[in-house]
Amino acid sequence: MLASAGPVPAGPQWAFEFTWDGNPGHGRRGAGRVRLISGEDRDVISGYPELDVIRGRRGMLLDGKLVALDACGRPSLARLYRRMNVARPSEGLLRRVSVAFYVFDILRLDDRSTLQLTYRQRRTLLGDLGLAGGPVVLPPYFTEIDGQAVLDTAAEYGLHGVIAKRADSTYQPGRRSRSWVETALRHTQEVVVGGWTPGAGGFGSLLVGVPTERGLRYAGRVGTGFRRAARRALLKALAGVEQRTSPFVDEAPGPAGWVAPRLLGEVSYRQWTAEGRLGNPAWRGLRPGKHPAAVKAPVVLPGQHFLYNAVSAIAALVRTDPARAREMLIDFAHFLRSSQRGAGAGTTLADEVDTVERYLRLQQARFGERIQARIRVAPDVLPVALPSLAVQVLVENAVNGIEDAALGGTVTVLACAEGGDCVISVEDDGPGTSPARQWTSSTAGCGGRSATA
């Protein structure tokens, strides 16, 4: 069943899922074995041996996608392509590029079709089968919540969008239905043109980058979005700034014609990849009158282990406590919005405390009573200005220390005025963060048991 494109619908009759880019397929279990059927109706399980573990002895037909995550925990088609059409992947390839089967629907159970069950009934049935685990993932779905909040969360994380599904809809194989509505996210980014590749109409694609302290960093190839008038204007502009060498400080694909980094343009795109490349960019036009040095790339945040764990905790509450799941999703969206300001941007202690409280509530949903929080901030220091994430970094390291404790612990955040200064203290009573965890911590900061700002 296929979704129609459109804006996010509103109303209690809709359920919402994140969009997970991948290769659609059906997982079939029966006769003692698992088959994985691709969109070309081929059994491709030999290419994904890690997926031959769908739990249970009952026969079933599942609708899902093969998904490979990048280093930031986001679906990456580029990584998935490295596994596609590899009939017998090596152990090294299996280690480098792991693939999961994201299950969205169930079409048959034993000898009974489930197509006429409602979406809500099918998702409940999926949850009751206990399939999730290892390389099999049941992504969360959200009901009785504003779809825009789900879309905002997808945007903050860098996902590609949201699919809204009517809770009472049946499954219609092969049909594109208005009962499912997909809302895709696209963003805009200013870029500096550094070269072009040959092609019809004078050039095939533009090679673009973003300025850094080291120079122009390659950000990707833009090959769509050129109208005839825009192509003529670009050809004229490119001819005026040609040079013999690449302006990029890192490697860019060739063969190419190079230009001096003086032309500023704008593209739309779906996401920044973990490698710092624009995903699915399209040209929007030249932007004269602005200096290329003013171009800034967004920060691609790491720390997606916390992200994945937070989403999983929210998903676990969707059925048992939907009101709390809704509150957590709002906390999640606000936390990501604050995080994407980037470390060092200006904020106030009041805003920083709000971010910390939301982060701790999300962690408590995962760890329960193992993590306790004590926050005491004097009202007179709430307006104090400080760098964004300055306190959050310390709190995250404190939580990391508590995670290593079997019995958990307490994070304490204190802030008060002393003389003319604001003293902020973050402490935990756990065993401290292990060296390995400090090395892989999602944000830089103190790795000890306590710190004072």
C-alpha positions as CSV (number, residue, x, y, z in Angstrom):
1,M,0.0,0.0,0.0
2,L,1.4,3.4,-1.0
3,A,0.9,6.8,0.6
4,S,-0.3,10.0,-1.2
5,A,1.8,13.1,-0.9
6,G,0.3,16.0,1.1
7,P,0.4,18.2,4.1
8,V,0.1,16.7,7.6
9,P,-3.6,15.9,8.3
10,A,-5.2,16.8,11.6
11,G,-7.7,15.0,13.8
12,P,-7.9,12.1,16.3
13,Q,-8.5,9.6,13.5
14,W,-4.9,9.8,12.3
15,A,-1.8,7.9,13.5
16,F,1.7,9.1,12.6
17,E,5.0,7.3,11.8
18,F,8.4,8.7,11.0
19,T,9.6,8.2,7.4
20,W,12.5,5.7,7.3
21,D,14.3,5.6,4.0
22,G,15.2,2.2,2.8
23,N,14.4,-0.6,0.3
24,P,10.8,-1.8,0.6
25,G,10.2,-5.5,1.0
26,H,8.2,-8.3,2.5
27,G,9.4,-10.6,5.2
28,R,7.8,-14.0,5.0
29,R,8.1,-16.7,7.6
30,G,6.8,-20.2,6.9
31,A,7.9,-23.8,6.3
32,G,10.7,-23.4,8.9
33,R,12.5,-20.6,7.1
34,V,12.5,-16.9,6.5
35,R,12.2,-15.3,3.0
36,L,12.9,-11.7,2.3
37,I,11.1,-10.5,-0.9
38,S,12.4,-7.4,-2.5
39,G,10.4,-5.0,-4.7
40,E,11.4,-7.0,-7.7
41,D,9.8,-10.2,-6.2
42,R,13.2,-11.8,-5.6
43,D,14.1,-13.7,-2.4
44,V,17.2,-11.7,-1.2
45,I,17.7,-13.2,2.3
46,S,21.1,-14.7,1.3
47,G,22.3,-11.1,1.0
48,Y,21.1,-10.2,4.5
49,P,21.9,-13.3,6.6
50,E,21.6,-11.3,9.8
51,L,17.8,-11.0,9.2
52,D,17.2,-14.8,9.2
53,V,16.1,-14.5,12.8
54,I,12.5,-13.4,12.7
55,R,11.2,-14.7,15.9
56,G,8.4,-17.2,16.5
57,R,7.2,-20.3,14.8
58,R,4.0,-18.9,13.4
59,G,3.8,-18.2,9.7
60,M,3.5,-14.5,8.8
61,L,3.8,-12.0,6.0
62,L,5.3,-8.6,7.1
63,D,5.5,-5.3,5.3
64,G,8.7,-3.4,6.0
65,K,11.9,-1.9,4.7
66,L,15.6,-2.7,4.8
67,V,17.3,0.2,6.5
68,A,20.9,1.0,7.1
69,L,21.8,3.8,9.6
70,D,24.6,6.2,9.3
71,A,27.0,7.3,12.0
72,C,24.4,9.7,13.3
73,G,21.7,7.1,13.6
74,R,19.7,8.2,10.5
75,P,18.5,6.1,7.6
76,S,21.2,6.2,4.9
77,L,20.4,5.0,1.3
78,A,24.1,5.5,0.5
79,R,25.1,2.9,3.1
80,L,22.3,0.6,2.1
81,Y,23.5,0.6,-1.5
82,R,26.8,-0.9,-0.3
83,R,24.8,-4.1,0.7
84,M,22.4,-4.2,-2.2
85,N,23.0,-6.8,-4.9
86,V,25.7,-8.4,-2.8
87,A,24.6,-12.0,-2.8
88,R,27.2,-13.3,-0.3
89,P,28.4,-10.4,1.9
90,S,31.8,-10.9,3.6
91,E,32.2,-10.8,7.4
92,G,33.9,-7.5,7.0
93,L,31.1,-5.9,5.0
94,L,28.6,-7.3,7.6
95,R,30.5,-5.6,10.4
96,R,30.9,-2.3,8.5
97,V,27.4,-1.9,7.2
98,S,24.7,-3.5,9.4
99,V,21.2,-3.7,8.1
100,A,17.9,-3.9,10.0
101,F,14.4,-4.9,8.9
102,Y,11.9,-2.1,10.0
103,V,8.5,-3.7,10.2
104,F,5.5,-1.4,9.6
105,D,2.6,-3.8,9.0
106,I,1.4,-7.4,9.0
107,L,-0.5,-8.8,6.0
108,R,-1.0,-12.4,7.0
109,L,-0.7,-14.4,10.2
110,D,-0.7,-18.2,9.9
111,D,-3.4,-18.9,7.3
112,R,-5.4,-15.8,8.0
113,S,-5.3,-12.6,6.0
114,T,-5.1,-9.4,8.1
115,L,-5.8,-7.0,5.3
116,Q,-9.3,-6.2,6.5
117,L,-8.2,-5.4,10.0
118,T,-7.8,-1.7,10.8
119,Y,-4.4,-0.1,11.0
120,R,-4.8,0.2,14.7
121,Q,-5.6,-3.5,15.0
122,R,-2.7,-4.5,12.8
123,R,-0.2,-2.5,14.8
124,T,-1.6,-3.9,18.1
125,L,-1.2,-7.4,16.6
126,L,2.4,-6.6,15.6
127,G,3.3,-5.5,19.1
128,D,1.7,-8.7,20.6
129,L,3.9,-10.9,18.4
130,G,7.1,-9.8,20.1
131,L,9.1,-9.5,16.9
132,A,11.3,-6.6,17.9
133,G,14.9,-7.4,18.8
134,G,18.3,-7.5,17.2
135,P,18.0,-6.6,13.5
136,V,14.2,-6.5,13.6
137,V,12.8,-3.1,14.5
138,L,9.2,-2.0,15.2
139,P,9.3,1.7,14.7
140,P,7.1,3.8,17.0
141,Y,3.7,5.2,15.9
142,F,1.8,8.0,17.6
143,T,-1.9,8.4,18.1
144,E,-4.0,11.1,19.7
145,I,-1.2,13.6,19.1
146,D,-0.8,16.7,16.9
147,G,0.9,15.5,13.7
148,Q,2.8,18.7,13.4
149,A,4.6,17.9,16.6
150,V,5.7,14.6,15.1
151,L,6.8,16.4,11.9
152,D,8.7,19.0,14.0
153,T,10.5,16.1,15.7
154,A,11.4,14.6,12.4
155,A,12.8,17.9,11.2
156,E,14.9,18.4,14.4
157,Y,16.4,14.9,14.0
158,G,17.1,15.1,10.2
159,L,14.6,12.4,9.3
160,H,12.8,12.7,5.9
161,G,9.3,13.3,7.0
162,V,6.1,11.7,8.4
163,I,3.5,9.3,7.2
164,A,0.0,9.8,8.6
165,K,-2.3,6.7,8.5
166,R,-6.0,6.6,9.3
167,A,-6.4,4.5,12.4
168,D,-9.4,2.8,10.8
169,S,-7.9,2.1,7.4
170,T,-7.6,-1.3,5.9
171,Y,-4.5,-2.5,3.9
172,Q,-4.9,-2.2,0.1
173,P,-2.0,-4.0,-1.6
174,G,-0.4,-2.0,-4.4
175,R,-2.8,0.9,-4.2
176,R,-1.9,4.5,-3.6
177,S,-4.5,5.7,-1.0
178,R,-5.5,9.0,0.6
179,S,-5.9,7.0,3.8
180,W,-2.1,7.3,4.0
181,V,-0.5,10.7,3.6
182,E,3.2,11.3,3.4
183,T,4.7,14.7,4.2
184,A,8.3,15.1,3.1
185,L,10.7,17.6,4.7
186,R,13.1,19.7,2.7
187,H,15.5,22.3,3.9
188,T,17.4,25.1,2.2
189,Q,21.1,25.8,2.3
190,E,23.3,28.5,0.9
191,V,26.4,27.1,-0.9
192,V,29.4,28.2,-2.8
193,V,29.9,26.9,-6.4
194,G,33.4,25.4,-6.9
195,G,33.1,23.5,-10.1
196,W,30.9,21.7,-12.6
197,T,30.8,18.3,-14.4
198,P,30.2,17.9,-18.1
199,G,26.7,17.2,-19.4
200,A,23.9,18.3,-21.7
201,G,23.1,22.0,-21.9
202,G,26.6,23.1,-21.0
203,F,27.1,21.2,-17.7
204,G,25.6,18.2,-16.0
205,S,25.9,19.2,-12.3
206,L,27.4,21.8,-10.1
207,L,30.0,20.9,-7.4
208,V,29.3,23.0,-4.3
209,G,30.8,23.5,-0.9
210,V,30.7,25.5,2.3
211,P,33.4,27.7,3.7
212,T,35.4,26.5,6.7
213,E,38.5,27.8,8.6
214,R,40.6,25.5,6.3
215,G,38.9,26.6,3.1
216,L,36.0,25.5,0.9
217,R,34.8,22.0,1.9
218,Y,33.1,19.9,-0.7
219,A,29.4,19.4,0.2
220,G,28.0,17.6,-2.8
221,R,26.9,17.5,-6.4
222,V,23.7,19.3,-7.5
223,G,22.2,17.9,-10.7
224,T,18.5,18.8,-10.6
225,G,16.4,22.0,-10.4
226,F,17.9,23.9,-13.3
227,R,15.4,25.7,-15.5
228,R,16.4,26.9,-19.0
229,A,16.9,30.5,-18.0
230,A,18.8,29.5,-14.8
231,R,21.1,27.3,-16.8
232,R,21.9,30.1,-19.2
233,A,22.7,32.5,-16.3
234,L,24.9,29.9,-14.7
235,L,26.9,29.2,-17.8
236,K,27.6,32.9,-18.2
237,A,28.6,33.3,-14.5
238,L,30.8,30.1,-14.6
239,A,32.7,31.4,-17.7
240,G,33.7,34.5,-15.8
241,V,35.4,32.8,-12.9
242,E,37.1,29.7,-14.4
243,Q,40.4,28.5,-13.0
244,R,42.6,25.5,-13.6
245,T,42.7,24.0,-10.1
246,S,40.1,22.8,-7.6
247,P,39.1,25.4,-5.0
248,F,38.1,22.6,-2.5
249,V,40.4,21.7,0.4
250,D,39.2,18.1,0.2
251,E,38.7,15.8,-2.7
252,A,35.8,16.4,-5.1
253,P,34.7,14.1,-7.9
254,G,36.1,14.6,-11.4
255,P,36.4,15.1,-14.3
256,A,35.3,18.6,-13.7
257,G,35.8,22.2,-14.7
258,W,36.8,24.4,-11.7
259,V,35.8,27.9,-10.8
260,A,37.0,30.4,-8.2
261,P,34.7,30.3,-5.1
262,R,32.9,33.5,-5.8
263,L,29.4,32.4,-6.8
264,L,26.9,32.0,-4.0
265,G,23.7,29.9,-4.6
266,E,20.9,28.2,-2.7
267,V,19.8,24.6,-2.8
268,S,17.0,22.6,-1.2
269,Y,17.9,19.2,0.3
270,R,16.5,16.4,2.4
271,Q,19.3,16.0,5.0
272,W,23.0,16.4,5.7
273,T,24.7,13.0,5.6
274,A,27.1,11.9,8.4
275,E,29.9,12.5,5.9
276,G,28.9,16.2,5.6
277,R,27.3,15.9,2.2
278,L,24.0,17.3,1.0
279,G,21.3,14.6,0.6
280,N,19.2,14.8,-2.6
281,P,20.0,18.5,-3.3
282,A,18.1,20.5,-5.9
283,W,19.2,23.9,-7.3
284,R,17.1,27.0,-6.3
285,G,19.1,29.7,-7.9
286,L,22.1,32.1,-7.6
287,R,22.1,34.5,-4.7
288,P,24.1,37.6,-5.8
289,G,24.9,40.5,-3.5
290,K,26.0,38.3,-0.6
291,H,29.6,37.4,0.2
292,P,30.4,33.6,0.1
293,A,32.2,33.8,3.4
294,A,28.7,34.4,5.1
295,V,27.6,30.8,4.1
296,K,27.4,28.5,7.1
297,A,26.6,24.8,7.2
298,P,24.3,23.4,9.9
299,V,25.7,21.3,12.7
300,V,25.1,17.6,12.3
301,L,24.7,16.4,15.9
302,P,26.0,13.1,17.1
303,G,24.7,11.4,20.2
304,Q,22.1,9.3,18.4
305,H,22.3,6.4,20.9
306,F,20.4,8.7,23.3
307,L,18.0,9.6,20.4
308,Y,17.3,6.0,19.5
309,N,16.8,5.1,23.2
310,A,14.5,8.1,23.7
311,V,12.3,7.2,20.7
312,S,12.1,3.5,21.9
313,A,11.0,4.6,25.3
314,I,8.3,6.8,23.8
315,A,7.2,4.0,21.6
316,A,6.9,1.7,24.6
317,L,4.4,4.1,26.3
318,V,2.2,4.7,23.2
319,R,-0.1,1.8,24.0
320,T,0.2,1.7,27.8
321,D,0.2,5.4,28.6
322,P,-0.5,7.6,25.5
323,A,-0.8,10.8,27.5
324,R,2.7,10.4,28.9
325,A,4.0,9.4,25.5
326,R,2.5,12.6,24.1
327,E,4.3,14.7,26.8
328,M,7.6,12.9,26.2
329,L,7.4,13.5,22.4
330,I,6.9,17.3,23.2
331,D,9.9,17.1,25.5
332,F,11.9,15.3,22.8
333,A,11.1,18.0,20.2
334,H,12.0,20.9,22.5
335,F,15.2,19.1,23.6
336,L,16.4,18.6,20.0
337,R,15.5,22.2,19.1
338,S,17.7,23.5,21.9
339,S,20.5,21.1,21.0
340,Q,20.7,22.2,17.4
341,R,21.5,25.8,18.5
342,G,25.0,24.3,19.0
343,A,27.4,24.5,21.8
344,G,28.6,28.0,22.5
345,A,25.6,29.9,21.2
346,G,24.2,32.3,23.7
347,T,21.3,31.4,26.0
348,T,20.2,32.0,29.6
349,L,20.3,29.7,32.6
350,A,16.6,29.5,32.6
351,D,16.5,28.1,29.1
352,E,19.4,25.8,29.9
353,V,17.6,24.4,33.0
354,D,14.5,23.8,30.8
355,T,16.6,21.7,28.4
356,V,18.3,19.8,31.2
357,E,14.9,19.0,32.8
358,R,13.5,17.7,29.5
359,Y,16.6,15.6,29.0
360,L,16.4,14.1,32.4
361,R,12.7,13.3,32.0
362,L,13.5,11.4,28.8
363,Q,16.2,9.5,30.6
364,Q,14.0,8.7,33.5
365,A,11.4,7.2,31.2
366,R,14.1,4.8,30.0
367,F,15.7,4.0,33.4
368,G,12.8,4.5,35.8
369,E,13.8,4.9,39.4
370,R,17.5,4.1,38.6
371,I,18.0,7.8,37.7
372,Q,16.9,10.5,40.2
373,A,17.2,14.2,39.7
374,R,17.6,17.1,42.1
375,I,17.6,20.6,40.6
376,R,17.9,23.6,42.9
377,V,18.3,27.0,41.0
378,A,17.9,30.3,42.8
379,P,15.4,32.5,41.0
380,D,17.8,35.5,40.9
381,V,20.3,33.7,38.6
382,L,17.8,32.4,36.0
383,P,18.4,35.4,33.7
384,V,22.2,34.9,33.8
385,A,23.7,34.6,30.2
386,L,25.9,31.6,29.4
387,P,26.9,29.4,26.4
388,S,24.3,27.0,25.1
389,L,24.7,23.4,26.3
390,A,27.2,24.4,29.0
391,V,25.2,22.7,31.7
392,Q,23.7,20.1,29.5
393,V,27.2,18.7,28.7
394,L,27.9,18.2,32.4
395,V,24.5,16.6,33.1
396,E,24.9,14.2,30.2
397,N,28.3,13.1,31.5
398,A,26.7,12.7,35.0
399,V,24.0,10.4,33.5
400,N,26.7,8.4,31.7
401,G,28.4,7.8,35.0
402,I,25.1,6.6,36.6
403,E,24.4,4.3,33.7
404,D,27.4,2.2,34.8
405,A,26.0,1.8,38.3
406,A,23.9,-1.3,38.9
407,L,21.7,0.6,41.4
408,G,21.6,3.9,39.5
409,G,22.1,7.2,41.3
410,T,21.1,10.8,41.5
411,V,22.1,13.8,39.3
412,T,22.2,17.1,41.3
413,V,22.2,20.5,39.6
414,L,22.7,23.5,41.9
415,A,22.9,27.2,40.9
416,C,23.1,30.3,43.1
417,A,24.7,33.7,43.4
418,E,28.0,34.0,45.3
419,G,29.3,37.6,45.4
420,G,29.1,38.8,41.9
421,D,29.3,35.4,40.3
422,C,26.8,32.7,39.4
423,V,28.0,29.3,40.6
424,I,26.6,26.2,38.9
425,S,27.4,22.7,40.2
426,V,26.5,19.4,38.6
427,E,27.2,16.2,40.5
428,D,26.3,12.5,40.4
429,D,26.9,9.7,43.0
430,G,27.6,7.0,40.4
431,P,30.9,5.3,39.9
432,G,32.0,7.7,37.1
433,T,32.2,7.4,33.4
434,S,34.4,4.6,31.9
435,P,37.2,5.8,29.7
436,A,35.6,4.1,26.7
437,R,32.3,5.9,27.3
438,Q,34.1,9.2,27.7
439,W,35.8,8.7,24.4
440,T,32.5,8.0,22.6
441,S,30.5,10.6,24.5
442,S,28.2,12.5,22.2
443,T,29.3,15.9,23.3
444,A,32.6,17.1,24.7
445,G,32.8,17.9,28.3
446,C,34.0,16.9,31.8
447,G,34.2,13.1,32.3
448,G,34.4,13.0,36.0
449,R,31.8,12.5,38.8
450,S,31.1,16.2,39.3
451,A,31.9,19.6,37.8
452,T,31.3,23.2,38.6
453,A,30.8,26.0,36.1
